[in-house]
Amino acid sequence: MARILMVTPEASPFVKTGGLGDVLGSLPAALAARGEDVAVLLPRYRNAHVWGLERIRHALPVSLGPHRFSVDVDLVTHRGARYLFLDCPPLYDRPGVYNEGGWDYPDNPIRFGLLNRAALEIARNIFRPDVFHSHDWPAGLLPLYLRTAAGDPALAGSKSILTIHNLGYQGNFPPAAMHDLGIDPSFYHPEGIEFYGRISFLKAGVVWADAVTTVSPTYAREIQTPEFGFGFDGLLRSRAYKLTGILNGVDYQEWDPRHDPHIPAHYWIDDLSGKAECKRELLAELGLPQIEDRPLIGIVSRFAYQKGFDLLGGIAEPLAQENLAFAVLGSGDPAIEEMFRRFAYAHPGKFGVRIGYDNGLAHRIEAGADMFLMPSRYEPSGLSQMYSLRYGTLPIVRATGGLEDSIDEETGFKFHGYAPAALLAAIQNASGAFQDRPAWQSRMRRAMSKDFSWDASAARYQDLYRS
């Protein structure tokens, strides 16, 4: 049994802004089920949904450069793993996690520097790990701090792993932040923490961690190229010996059409009739015509540059001529939100659009749609395509990252070039295949039988911990 301390800015169901939160809500439980001793450290934000907390440490002193903090540590056990909440109201008692009103908090280096430093104090006083497992840039300084504390007997023998969930977010700040973070200026050089004239939390993790992982095998290869490397490609090629891609898993306790409480009818491979009812109810909910033999394409996403929805803008009119309908839920980039509003206004019988986040509706779109669209520029792992497989909602995806690793020609439809014409061809291909109902249902059953549970991924993390 290994003792693992995961350090993360978010974890579902407590606080979540994206896929990182989903992973930290599921992977610790999968590891615990396989016999590991897992604790997860994260900030206690104002908007964290927590219950049954036990205060296990009061006024724990944590030093960060010239700053002295006194923090409390609260504990809750969730699905076999311990979640430790770092309570420091001056830094975390705010409306947002990373930002507010679209602007990053200017003291984010201190906010997340403290999280990294506190992990060492947790190890000294509460939970001594064999492995520190950092997640994304907010925990990227931890491997550096661990190296600089190498003489501390309380930390002797502990190793570090960094998992990159999305290389597009790097935690880059002005060099002056090094003073606040207690980082010696000798680390500021191209082989150290310096990154194009700034400092980078994520680079610190890549350089000093004992191992680096990312969330799919294809993404591990892609981020070593200029197209997907965001300036890190050379660094990652030089560290390829310690870089591994492990595909994320899916939490089937939450995402399963056999017992999903958010959908109007349950169904499974042996009886698909409930899916037809889910489609009828979804069409009604979105105010779309009850045309059941017309393909319904679902979209549930953040509206961001990464997600590739600008491709739809280039094929809006050809799509409007197709015998298709769209069920859309998401928010983010105002330009993409406005694009979908325009689609709904111009073609009210074909586009049912909801701007915002609605967990129940997300489940109903997965269950009620016939296909699910993810035209991503890049997609480190992706989870929605794996949810879609379980619901028999065949994915239409760009062949990148985890989309390439999880979808094959028997369970979905892929396109390669990042171009509107390539996306249109993939949608038309899927629409044509939909017309052969017996063959389509065979595809659905193959998709639903795929197993992307966390157990296989957790086993690969165990192997890495032991190495």
N, C-alpha and C positions, 0 to 999 in steps of 0.2 A: 504493500500500500504506500503510495506517495502522498505527500502533503503538498497541496497546490494552493498558492495564493494568487488569485486572479485580480487584476487591477483594471478598472474600466470606468468611463464616465457615465455609463448607463446600463441598465439591465431591466428587462421586462419581468414581471408586470409592474415594477416599481416606477421606473422612468424609462421612456423610450422615445427616440426621435427617428429611428430608422432600423435597418437590419442588424446593426451592432447590438441594439437592445434585445432583439429576438434571440440572437446567438447566446448572449449572457444570461438569458432566462432559461435556456434549454441545455446547453453544453454542460454546465456544472451538474445538473441533475443526471445527465447521462453518465458522466464520470463517476458521480456518487453511486449510481446503480451498479457500476462495474467495480466498486470497492475502493475508490479513491477518497481521500479526505480533502474536501474542497471548501475553501472560503473565498468569498468575493468581496472586494473592497470598492466602494463607490461613495461619492458625496451624497449627503442628505440635502437635496434641493427642496425649496419651498413647495414645488408642485409634485414631489415624489409621493406616490400612493403607497403608504406603508401602514402596517397594522401589527399589533402585538409585539412592539419593540421592547427589548430588554436592554437597559443601559448597563454595559459591562465595563466601561472605563470612563471615569470622570476626570476632566482637566489633564489629559495626556499632553505633555509638552512636546512640541514639534518645532524645530528650528529650520528656517529656510533663508539662507544667506543672512542678511542683517535683521530679518523678521523673526519674532518669537510668537508662536501661536499656542493657545491652550484649547484642545479639541476634546469633544466627547465622542465615544464610540458606542453605537447601538447595534444590537444583534437581532436578526430574525432568521429562522430556519425555513427554507422553502424548497420542497421537493428533494430533501436529503442533503442540500448544500447550505452552508452558513453564509448569510449576507451581512457584511459589516458596513454600517453607515457612518461616514465621517461627518460629524456635526460641527460646523464652524459657521455660524450665522452671518458674520460680516462678509464672507465670501460666497456662500451658497444660498442664503435666504433671499432669493431674487425670483422674479417671474419666469426667467428663461434658464435654459441649461448652458448654452454657449453664447447666446446673444439675446437681444431684446429690441424689438422694432426694426429688425433687419440689420442691426449693428452689433458686432462682436463686443463683448465686455473688454474694455481696455486692460483690465488686470487679469485676463485669462492666463498669462504666464504664471502669475502667482497662484491663481485658483487651482490650476492643475499641477504646478510645481509642488504645492502643498500635498496634493493627493499622492504624488510619487514619494516625497519625503516621509509622509505618514505611513506608507507601506513598510518602510524600514522599521519605524517605531512599533507598528503592529507586530512585525516579525520578532522584535526584541522583547515585547511585553505581553503579547496575546496569543499569537499563532505563528510558530516558527516553521516556515515552509522548506521543502526540498527544492521547489521550483517556484520562482516568481513568473507569472504569465501576464504580460502587459498586452493591452488591447488598444490599438490605434494610437494616434499621436498624443492624446492627453495622458497616456501612461508611458510615453516614449523615453522620458528621462530616467526611468527606474533602472534600466541596465547600467547607465553611466553612474548613477548614485551608488549602485551596488558595487561597481568596480572601485569607486573611490573609498568605499567603506570596507575594502577587502581585509583589513587587519582586525576587524571586529569579530571576536570569537562567536558572538550570537548569530552571525551571518555566514560563518565559515562553511564552505561546501555548498551553499545555495547557488543554483544556476538560474538563468533568465531566458525567457522566450518572449519574442515580440510577434504578435499577429497583426498583419496589415489587412484591415477590412476594406479600405478604399484609399488608394494611393493619392487620390485627388485632394485629400485633406491631410496636411503635413505639419501643422502647428509651427509656422514660421514667424519669427518675431525679431525686432531690432536687437543688435548685439548688446545694447545697454541692459537688456533683460537679464544678462548673465549675472550681474551684480545682485539683483533681487533673488535669483535662483541659487546663489551660492556656488556658481560654477567657476572654477579657476580659469583665468584668461588663456592659460596654456592650452586649453582644449579648443580654442578658436583658431582652426586652420582647416584647409580643404580635406584633410584626412580625418578630421574630428567633427565638431558640431557646426562648423561654418557651412552655409549653403547659399551661394550667390549673394554674399554680403549680408546675410542675416543668420540667425541661429535657427535650427530646426529640431523640434522635439522628436519627430519621426526619424530623422537621420541619426540622432543619438542612439535610438533604439536599434536601428539597422547595424550601426557600427559596433556597438558594445554588447548586444545580446549574444548569448551562446548559440541560439538558433532563431531563425526568422521563418514564420509561416505566413501564407496568405490563403484565401478562402476558396480556391479551386486550382486544380493543376494547370489548366489553360491560362488562368490569370497569372500564375507564377511565371509562366513563359512570356506572357505579353508584357509584363511590367519591366522586363529586361530589354525592351525595344523602345526607340525614341517615340513611337506613336502612342504608347500607353504608359511610358515611364515617368511623365511629369518631371523631367529633370533628374530622376533617380536611376535611370536605366544603367548608366555606367557604374554607379555605386553597387547596384544589385547584381550586375554581371560579375563584378569583382567579389561579391559575397555569395555567388551562386552555390558554393559548396555547403552553405548552411541554410539555404532557402528551400522550403517545401510547400507544395500546394495541397491542402486538405479541403475537400468540398464540404460546405456547410450541410447540415441536416435540417430536417423539418420536424416540428413538434406535432405529431399526429394526435396528441390529446386534444389540441385545439382545432386542428384542420383535418377533419374526417367527415365525409358526408353521411356516415352511418349514425352519427350521434351529435352532429353540429346543432347547438341550440338556436343558432341565428337563422336557420333556413326553414322554409315552410314544409318541406317533405324530406325524409331521409331515403337514401338509396345506396345500392352497392352493385358490384359486378353481376351478381345473379339476378338482379331486378332493377333495371334502369328507369322504371316508370316514374319514380319520384323526381328524377331530373327534369322530366317534361313539365311536371307541376311547378318545380322551381323556376323554370323558364317563363311559364305563364304568369306567375306571381311577380317576377322581376319586370317583365314587360309592363304589367299594370302599375307597379310602383314607380316606374320611370315615365309613365304616360306614353308608351310606345304601342303601336298597333299589335294586336294579337295575331301575328303571322308566324305560326310555329315552324313552318318549313323554310323560313328565311334565316340564314345564319346570323347569330347574335355574337358579336365580338366584344369581350370584356377588356377594360383597362382600369387598373387600380394602381396608382403610382404617385410618388412625388413628381411634380412637374419641374424638371431640372434639365440642364444642358446634357448631363450624362445620359438621360433616358431616351433621347432620340426622337421626341415627338415632333420636332421641326420637320422631319421627313413627311409627316402627314400633311403639312401645309402645302407641300409640292404636289400632292395628288388628291387634293380635296374634291375637285370636280369629277375626275374619273371614279373616285370612290362613291360619290353621290349617285353615279349612274349604275353602280353595281347593286345587285339584289342582296343588300346587307343592312344590318343595323348595329349600333354601337351603344354599349352601356359603360359610361365613363365616370370614374370617381377619382378625384385628386386635387391637389393644390400646390402652389409654389410660385414659379416664375410667372409674373403677371401677364407677360406676352403669351405664354402657353395657355393660361387660364382664359384669356380673351379669345384665343384661337378656337378653343372648344366651345365657348359661348357663341361665337359666330357660326360655327357648324350647327349648333342646336337651333339657332334662330333661322338659319337659311334652310335647314332640312329637319323640321321638328319630328317628322315620322321616322327618322333614321338615327338621330343622335339623342340619347337620353343622358344628360350631363348633370352631375352634382359636383360643385366646387366645395372642397373641404375634406374633412376626415370623418368617416363613419365606419366603425369596426363591423357593425352588424351588416351594413350594406356591402362592405368588402366581401364578407362571407357569402352573401346572397348573389353577388356578381360571379364569384367563383363557381357557385352551384348552378346558377341559371344560364350563364353564357355557354355557347357551344365552343368558342375559341377564346384564347387570351393573348393579347398583343403586348410584346416587349421588344421594341425596335432599338435597343440600347446602343449608344456609341461604344460604351464599354460597360461591363457588368461583372464585378469581381466574383460574385457567387450567384446572387439572385435567389429569392425564396418563392416569389409568386409563381414562377413556372413550375416549381415542384408542388406547391399547393394545387395548381391547376391540374397536374397529372392525377393527383389523388381524387379530384372531383370529376374526372373524365372530360375536362375542358381543355381541348388540345391547344398547346401553345404555338404561336407564331413568333419566332424570335430571330434576332440577328445572331450569327454564330460567333459569339465572343465570350470569353471568360467562362463563368459557370453555366451560362446558357448553352455553350458548345458542349460542355461536359455532361449535362443532364438531359438533353433532348436529342433524340435520334429520329430517323425518317419513319420509324414505326409508331412514334408517339407524338409527333409534332411536325412543324414546318419551319425550315431555316432558310435565311438568306445571308449572303456574305458581304457584298459590297455595300458601303454606307451611301446609299443613293435612293431617292424616292421611287425610281423605276424598279429597283430590286425589291423594295418593300411591297409595292403594288403587285408585282408578279407573285410574291409569296402569299399575299392575301387572296389573289385570284386562284392560286393553286389550291389553297385550303377550301375556298368556296366551292370549287369544282369537285373536290373529294367529298364534300358534305352531301352532294346529291346522291351518292351511292350509300343509302342508309345502312344496309347490312355491313358493308365494309367499314363505314364510319363507326358503327357500334363495336366492331372488332377492334378498331384502333383505340376506342375509348377504354375497352376492357384491358388491353395491353398497357395503356397509360396508367390505369388505376391500380394495376398489379405491381407497378414499380415501387421499390422500397428505398426511400431516402431518409429513413429514420436516423436519429442521432447516434445510434449504437455503433454503426460502422465507423463514423467519423471519430467518435470518442475512443475507439480502439486504436486508431492511428495516432491520436494525441497521446494515448498511454505509451505507445511504442516510442514516441519522441521524448516524453518525459524520462523514460528509462534509459534512453541513449545518452 
